[in-house]
Amino acid sequence: MYNKELTKGTLLPIILKLISKNDKMYGYEITQKVKEITKGKIDISEGALYPILHKLESDGILETEKVYLGKRVRKYYRITSSGQLAIVEITNELNDFISTLNLIFNSKTIKL
């Protein structure tokens, strides 16, 4: 598993990408899908997940739908139309950041 500080800055784009690829998702489902895809290397705690989801909802990037399952309520998150633009911007920024890191960590010309 990766250090929490290392993954902290990538949680928002990871969450947005997953929700956009799956139409809608609920919190626990997001944590389990990330764990599955990364083979356990990235583990998103509820304490890290829900503040991000609530901020994205208040920013208008996500909308919610409550589904009643007996006495339980499951809150699904879905990307809004304005959120689609945010995903493109965040994905582009993250890809650019990864390219920049590659310049540092995979460059043969830089002496560390």
N, CA, C and O atoms as a DFTB+ gen file, in Angstrom:
448 C
 N C O
     1  1       0.843      -1.178       0.000
     2  2       0.000       0.000       0.000
     3  2       0.892       1.247       0.000
     4  3       1.914       1.299       0.684
     5  1       0.485       2.232      -0.772
     6  2       1.243       3.472      -0.849
     7  2       1.003       4.338       0.383
     8  3      -0.044       4.253       1.025
     9  1       1.969       5.152       0.694
    10  2       1.884       6.116       1.771
    11  2       0.703       7.050       1.528
    12  3       0.492       7.510       0.406
    13  1      -0.062       7.328       2.573
    14  2      -1.253       8.198       2.453
    15  2      -0.893       9.589       1.933
    16  3      -1.650      10.178       1.161
    17  1       0.251      10.111       2.348
    18  2       0.670      11.438       1.892
    19  2       0.956      11.442       0.388
    20  3       0.722      12.443      -0.290
    21  1       1.457      10.335      -0.121
    22  2       1.760      10.233      -1.551
    23  2       0.479      10.215      -2.384
    24  3       0.431      10.818      -3.456
    25  1      -0.548       9.536      -1.907
    26  2      -1.795       9.405      -2.681
    27  2      -2.790      10.534      -2.429
    28  3      -3.744      10.702      -3.189
    29  1      -2.578      11.290      -1.392
    30  2      -3.535      12.329      -0.985
    31  2      -3.959      13.264      -2.127
    32  3      -5.146      13.547      -2.286
    33  1      -3.020      13.729      -2.899
    34  2      -3.313      14.674      -3.971
    35  2      -3.983      14.065      -5.197
    36  3      -4.440      14.786      -6.083
    37  1      -4.040      12.749      -5.246
    38  2      -4.641      12.093      -6.416
    39  2      -6.031      11.537      -6.142
    40  3      -6.672      11.008      -7.051
    41  1      -6.504      11.647      -4.914
    42  2      -7.801      11.062      -4.580
    43  2      -8.949      11.703      -5.353
    44  3      -9.822      10.999      -5.862
    45  1      -8.955      13.013      -5.444
    46  2     -10.037      13.700      -6.159
    47  2     -10.126      13.246      -7.613
    48  3     -11.210      12.870      -8.058
    49  1      -9.021      13.267      -8.377
    50  2      -9.135      12.792      -9.763
    51  2      -9.510      11.316      -9.863
    52  3     -10.241      10.924     -10.773
    53  1      -9.017      10.499      -8.942
    54  2      -9.368       9.075      -8.955
    55  2     -10.866       8.901      -8.760
    56  3     -11.510       8.154      -9.498
    57  1     -11.414       9.578      -7.783
    58  2     -12.844       9.481      -7.474
    59  2     -13.681       9.950      -8.655
    60  3     -14.636       9.280      -9.048
    61  1     -13.326      11.100      -9.224
    62  2     -14.081      11.626     -10.367
    63  2     -14.029      10.686     -11.569
    64  3     -15.043      10.458     -12.229
    65  1     -12.857      10.148     -11.847
    66  2     -12.706       9.255     -12.996
    67  2     -13.551       7.999     -12.820
    68  3     -14.219       7.562     -13.756
    69  1     -13.524       7.422     -11.629
    70  2     -14.313       6.216     -11.372
    71  2     -15.806       6.467     -11.529
    72  3     -16.510       5.696     -12.181
    73  1     -16.279       7.544     -10.931
    74  2     -17.718       7.842     -11.021
    75  2     -18.108       8.093     -12.463
    76  3     -19.157       7.626     -12.909
    77  1     -17.279       8.827     -13.204
    78  2     -17.627       9.124     -14.598
    79  2     -17.653       7.875     -15.464
    80  3     -18.437       7.796     -16.410
    81  1     -16.810       6.901     -15.157
    82  2     -16.764       5.659     -15.939
    83  2     -17.889       4.687     -15.561
    84  3     -18.186       3.760     -16.315
    85  1     -18.508       4.896     -14.403
    86  2     -19.533       3.975     -13.911
    87  2     -20.911       4.612     -13.805
    88  3     -21.799       4.026     -13.187
    89  1     -21.116       5.755     -14.369
    90  2     -22.375       6.495     -14.350
    91  2     -22.705       7.021     -12.957
    92  3     -22.842       8.230     -12.768
    93  1     -22.834       6.122     -11.980
    94  2     -23.073       6.557     -10.605
    95  2     -22.501       5.501      -9.667
    96  3     -22.457       4.313      -9.987
    97  1     -22.062       5.973      -8.488
    98  2     -21.467       5.069      -7.506
    99  2     -21.792       5.581      -6.109
   100  3     -22.038       6.771      -5.915
   101  1     -21.791       4.670      -5.138
   102  2     -21.934       5.077      -3.744
   103  2     -20.573       4.934      -3.055
   104  3     -19.675       4.270      -3.572
   105  1     -20.433       5.554      -1.898
   106  2     -19.145       5.673      -1.233
   107  2     -18.375       4.376      -1.052
   108  3     -17.233       4.273      -1.499
   109  1     -18.974       3.389      -0.408
   110  2     -18.277       2.129      -0.154
   111  2     -17.864       1.467      -1.460
   112  3     -16.790       0.874      -1.553
   113  1     -18.717       1.573      -2.457
   114  2     -18.414       1.004      -3.773
   115  2     -17.147       1.638      -4.358
   116  3     -16.328       0.947      -4.965
   117  1     -16.991       2.934      -4.177
   118  2     -15.815       3.648      -4.677
   119  2     -14.558       3.112      -3.995
   120  3     -13.568       2.809      -4.661
   121  1     -14.598       2.994      -2.662
   122  2     -13.415       2.516      -1.942
   123  2     -13.024       1.109      -2.378
   124  3     -11.841       0.810      -2.536
   125  1     -14.013       0.251      -2.570
   126  2     -13.731      -1.134      -2.953
   127  2     -13.225      -1.234      -4.386
   128  3     -12.358      -2.058      -4.677
   129  1     -13.754      -0.410      -5.281
   130  2     -13.325      -0.429      -6.674
   131  2     -11.871       0.044      -6.795
   132  3     -11.094      -0.528      -7.559
   133  1     -11.511       1.075      -6.050
   134  2     -10.131       1.563      -6.070
   135  2      -9.196       0.476      -5.555
   136  3      -8.142       0.223      -6.138
   137  1      -9.587      -0.158      -4.466
   138  2      -8.770      -1.232      -3.898
   139  2      -8.603      -2.377      -4.902
   140  3      -7.514      -2.934      -5.044
   141  1      -9.692      -2.722      -5.595
   142  2      -9.657      -3.802      -6.582
   143  2      -8.762      -3.453      -7.771
   144  3      -7.906      -4.245      -8.163
   145  1      -8.963      -2.274      -8.339
   146  2      -8.206      -1.855      -9.522
   147  2      -6.711      -1.769      -9.218
   148  3      -5.883      -2.167     -10.037
   149  1      -6.368      -1.246      -8.031
   150  2      -4.961      -1.037      -7.689
   151  2      -4.352      -2.233      -6.955
   152  3      -3.218      -2.172      -6.481
   153  1      -5.118      -3.317      -6.869
   154  2      -4.651      -4.528      -6.164
   155  2      -4.218      -4.207      -4.732
   156  3      -3.227      -4.735      -4.227
   157  1      -4.995      -3.322      -4.094
   158  2      -4.752      -2.977      -2.701
   159  2      -3.689      -1.932      -2.448
   160  3      -3.408      -1.610      -1.294
   161  1      -3.091      -1.394      -3.499
   162  2      -2.023      -0.407      -3.315
   163  2      -2.558       0.963      -2.894
   164  3      -1.861       1.728      -2.226
   165  1      -3.800       1.268      -3.288
   166  2      -4.427       2.523      -2.853
   167  2      -5.682       2.156      -2.078
   168  3      -6.585       1.497      -2.592
   169  1      -5.713       2.599      -0.834
   170  2      -6.835       2.323       0.056
   171  2      -7.406       3.663       0.509
   172  3      -6.758       4.401       1.250
   173  1      -8.616       3.973       0.062
   174  2      -9.239       5.244       0.421
   175  2     -10.099       5.022       1.662
   176  3     -11.034       4.222       1.643
   177  1      -9.780       5.727       2.725
   178  2     -10.575       5.616       3.956
   179  2     -11.836       6.464       3.822
   180  3     -11.891       7.392       3.015
   181  1     -12.841       6.134       4.618
   182  2     -14.071       6.934       4.621
   183  2     -13.772       8.367       5.039
   184  3     -14.391       9.309       4.544
   185  1     -12.817       8.525       5.955
   186  2     -12.435       9.851       6.427
   187  2     -11.822      10.719       5.346
   188  3     -11.880      11.946       5.431
   189  1     -11.238      10.105       4.337
   190  2     -10.686      10.848       3.207
   191  2     -11.717      10.997       2.098
   192  3     -11.758      12.025       1.421
   193  1     -12.547       9.980       1.909
   194  2     -13.500       9.957       0.799
   195  2     -14.631      10.960       0.948
   196  3     -14.862      11.777       0.057
   197  1     -15.338      10.900       2.071
   198  2     -16.570      11.682       2.182
   199  2     -16.376      13.194       2.168
   200  3     -17.214      13.889       1.594
   201  1     -15.321      13.742       2.767
   202  2     -15.114      15.192       2.613
   203  2     -14.933      15.599       1.145
   204  3     -15.403      16.659       0.729
   205  1     -14.249      14.752       0.364
   206  2     -14.057      15.047      -1.062
   207  2     -15.399      14.985      -1.784
   208  3     -15.717      15.880      -2.568
   209  1     -16.191      13.945      -1.532
   210  2     -17.505      13.820      -2.173
   211  2     -18.403      15.003      -1.822
   212  3     -19.083      15.543      -2.695
   213  1     -18.410      15.411      -0.549
   214  2     -19.262      16.534      -0.130
   215  2     -18.813      17.849      -0.770
   216  3     -19.642      18.677      -1.148
   217  1     -17.496      18.034      -0.889
   218  2     -16.998      19.257      -1.540
   219  2     -17.371      19.273      -3.017
   220  3     -17.805      20.299      -3.541
   221  1     -17.202      18.137      -3.688
   222  2     -17.551      18.062      -5.107
   223  2     -19.043      18.298      -5.312
   224  3     -19.452      18.902      -6.304
   225  1     -19.845      17.824      -4.379
   226  2     -21.291      18.062      -4.468
   227  2     -21.609      19.542      -4.257
   228  3     -22.412      20.113      -4.995
   229  1     -20.987      20.165      -3.260
   230  2     -21.260      21.590      -3.012
   231  2     -20.730      22.477      -4.133
   232  3     -21.243      23.575      -4.351
   233  1     -19.702      22.006      -4.848
   234  2     -19.153      22.752      -5.985
   235  2     -19.953      22.530      -7.273
   236  3     -19.653      23.137      -8.301
   237  1     -20.967      21.664      -7.219
   238  2     -21.798      21.413      -8.393
   239  2     -21.195      20.427      -9.383
   240  3     -21.687      20.295     -10.504
   241  1     -20.131      19.732      -8.981
   242  2     -19.485      18.761      -9.867
   243  2     -20.183      17.404      -9.779
   244  3     -20.239      16.652     -10.752
   245  1     -20.713      17.111      -8.587
   246  2     -21.480      15.882      -8.374
   247  2     -22.896      16.212      -7.943
   248  3     -23.154      17.251      -7.335
   249  1     -23.809      15.308      -8.270
   250  2     -25.163      15.374      -7.739
   251  2     -25.450      14.028      -7.089
   252  3     -24.797      13.031      -7.396
   253  1     -26.421      14.003      -6.196
   254  2     -26.710      12.764      -5.484
   255  2     -28.122      12.265      -5.758
   256  3     -29.023      13.013      -6.139
   257  1     -28.262      10.981      -5.547
   258  2     -29.565      10.321      -5.662
   259  2     -29.651       9.345      -4.494
   260  3     -28.767       8.509      -4.310
   261  1     -30.712       9.453      -3.712
   262  2     -30.908       8.543      -2.587
   263  2     -31.760       7.368      -3.039
   264  3     -32.809       7.543      -3.659
   265  1     -31.292       6.174      -2.719
   266  2     -32.018       4.950      -3.037
   267  2     -32.298       4.245      -1.720
   268  3     -31.386       3.985      -0.935
   269  1     -33.565       3.938      -1.487
   270  2     -33.969       3.287      -0.243
   271  2     -33.927       1.780      -0.410
   272  3     -34.558       1.220      -1.307
   273  1     -33.171       1.129       0.472
   274  2     -33.030      -0.321       0.472
   275  2     -33.558      -0.826       1.814
   276  3     -32.800      -0.985       2.771
   277  1     -34.855      -1.073       1.870
   278  2     -35.465      -1.424       3.154
   279  2     -35.407      -0.226       4.069
   280  3     -35.926       0.841       3.743
   281  1     -34.773      -0.401       5.221
   282  2     -34.641       0.700       6.176
   283  2     -33.372       1.515       5.948
   284  3     -33.153       2.529       6.610
   285  1     -32.549       1.076       5.020
   286  2     -31.289       1.761       4.740
   287  2     -31.433       2.689       3.541
   288  3     -32.260       2.474       2.656
   289  1     -30.609       3.715       3.541
   290  2     -30.565       4.653       2.420
   291  2     -29.160       4.631       1.843
   292  3     -28.178       4.778       2.571
   293  1     -29.070       4.450       0.547
   294  2     -27.775       4.478      -0.129
   295  2     -27.734       5.740      -0.982
   296  3     -28.647       6.002      -1.765
   297  1     -26.675       6.512      -0.823
   298  2     -26.518       7.768      -1.544
   299  2     -25.576       7.553      -2.719
   300  3     -24.390       7.282      -2.529
   301  1     -26.101       7.672      -3.926
   302  2     -25.312       7.521      -5.140
   303  2     -24.845       8.890      -5.618
   304  3     -25.568       9.881      -5.520
   305  1     -23.623       8.922      -6.137
   306  2     -23.050      10.151      -6.677
   307  2     -22.922      10.008      -8.182
   308  3     -22.534       8.958      -8.693
   309  1     -23.258      11.092      -8.886
   310  2     -23.205      11.116     -10.354
   311  2     -22.582      12.451     -10.768
   312  3     -22.762      13.471     -10.104
   313  1     -21.847      12.419     -11.879
   314  2     -21.206      13.625     -12.406
   315  2     -22.270      14.513     -13.062
   316  3     -23.114      14.028     -13.816
   317  1     -22.221      15.803     -12.770
   318  2     -23.123      16.753     -13.427
   319  2     -22.539      17.124     -14.789
   320  3     -21.405      16.764     -15.105
   321  1     -23.316      17.841     -15.587
   322  2     -22.799      18.259     -16.902
   323  2     -21.617      19.210     -16.740
   324  3     -20.652      19.126     -17.499
   325  1     -21.678      20.108     -15.769
   326  2     -20.518      20.992     -15.542
   327  2     -19.355      20.202     -14.952
   328  3     -18.196      20.580     -15.130
   329  1     -19.648      19.127     -14.262
   330  2     -18.609      18.261     -13.721
   331  2     -17.815      17.564     -14.803
   332  3     -16.641      17.250     -14.608
   333  1     -18.448      17.315     -15.952
   334  2     -17.740      16.680     -17.071
   335  2     -16.554      17.532     -17.515
   336  3     -15.480      17.010     -17.812
   337  1     -16.758      18.840     -17.557
   338  2     -15.662      19.755     -17.912
   339  2     -14.562      19.719     -16.862
   340  3     -13.377      19.746     -17.194
   341  1     -14.951      19.658     -15.608
   342  2     -13.974      19.611     -14.516
   343  2     -13.115      18.350     -14.621
   344  3     -11.912      18.398     -14.363
   345  1     -13.718      17.233     -14.996
   346  2     -12.975      15.974     -15.134
   347  2     -11.911      16.097     -16.217
   348  3     -10.781      15.642     -16.038
   349  1     -12.266      16.707     -17.331
   350  2     -11.300      16.894     -18.423
   351  2     -10.133      17.754     -17.942
   352  3      -8.973      17.421     -18.185
   353  1     -10.434      18.847     -17.266
   354  2      -9.384      19.745     -16.773
   355  2      -8.489      19.052     -15.749
   356  3      -7.264      19.150     -15.822
   357  1      -9.099      18.355     -14.800
   358  2      -8.337      17.684     -13.750
   359  2      -7.492      16.554     -14.335
   360  3      -6.344      16.366     -13.932
   361  1      -8.050      15.806     -15.278
   362  2      -7.306      14.714     -15.917
   363  2      -6.114      15.263     -16.692
   364  3      -5.016      14.713     -16.615
   365  1      -6.325      16.340     -17.433
   366  2      -5.221      16.962     -18.180
   367  2      -4.130      17.463     -17.241
   368  3      -2.941      17.277     -17.503
   369  1      -4.538      18.098     -16.146
   370  2      -3.563      18.609     -15.179
   371  2      -2.780      17.463     -14.539
   372  3      -1.564      17.558     -14.378
   373  1      -3.472      16.384     -14.174
   374  2      -2.795      15.241     -13.560
   375  2      -1.820      14.586     -14.535
   376  3      -0.703      14.234     -14.153
   377  1      -2.233      14.421     -15.786
   378  2      -1.343      13.835     -16.794
   379  2      -0.109      14.705     -17.026
   380  3       0.992      14.186     -17.206
   381  1      -0.291      16.020     -17.023
   382  2       0.828      16.936     -17.173
   383  2       1.771      16.829     -15.970
   384  3       2.992      16.853     -16.126
   385  1       1.193      16.709     -14.773
   386  2       1.989      16.567     -13.559
   387  2       2.810      15.272     -13.594
   388  3       3.984      15.267     -13.226
   389  1       2.186      14.180     -14.036
   390  2       2.892      12.897     -14.160
   391  2       4.048      13.021     -15.151
   392  3       5.134      12.495     -14.908
   393  1       3.819      13.708     -16.257
   394  2       4.885      13.926     -17.241
   395  2       6.032      14.718     -16.629
   396  3       7.201      14.430     -16.888
   397  1       5.702      15.703     -15.827
   398  2       6.725      16.510     -15.165
   399  2       7.518      15.666     -14.173
   400  3       8.741      15.784     -14.096
   401  1       6.833      14.820     -13.418
   402  2       7.530      13.924     -12.493
   403  2       8.453      12.974     -13.246
   404  3       9.551      12.670     -12.779
   405  1       8.014      12.509     -14.401
   406  2       8.853      11.635     -15.225
   407  2      10.135      12.340     -15.654
   408  3      11.181      11.702     -15.778
   409  1      10.064      13.646     -15.882
   410  2      11.275      14.398     -16.226
   411  2      12.309      14.315     -15.107
   412  3      13.514      14.249     -15.354
   413  1      11.818      14.319     -13.893
   414  2      12.720      14.277     -12.743
   415  2      13.201      12.855     -12.450
   416  3      14.397      12.621     -12.277
   417  1      12.269      11.918     -12.397
   418  2      12.596      10.568     -11.937
   419  2      13.076       9.609     -13.020
   420  3      13.701       8.596     -12.706
   421  1      12.800       9.903     -14.278
   422  2      13.193       8.987     -15.348
   423  2      14.126       9.608     -16.364
   424  3      14.406       9.003     -17.399
   425  1      14.606      10.791     -16.088
   426  2      15.503      11.463     -17.014
   427  2      16.939      10.973     -16.826
   428  3      17.407      10.799     -15.700
   429  1      17.617      10.759     -17.929
   430  2      19.020      10.315     -17.902
   431  2      19.974      11.516     -17.786
   432  3      21.148      11.357     -17.452
   433  1      19.446      12.720     -18.067
   434  2      20.332      13.885     -18.116
   435  2      20.424      14.615     -16.786
   436  3      21.347      15.405     -16.587
   437  1      19.510      14.377     -15.887
   438  2      19.521      15.083     -14.603
   439  2      20.390      14.309     -13.620
   440  3      20.250      13.096     -13.464
   441  1      21.279      15.025     -12.969
   442  2      22.106      14.411     -11.923
   443  2      21.458      14.701     -10.586
   444  3      21.286      15.857     -10.199
   445  1      21.104      13.646      -9.890
   446  2      20.458      13.810      -8.572
   447  2      21.453      13.732      -7.460
   448  3      21.083      13.849      -6.291
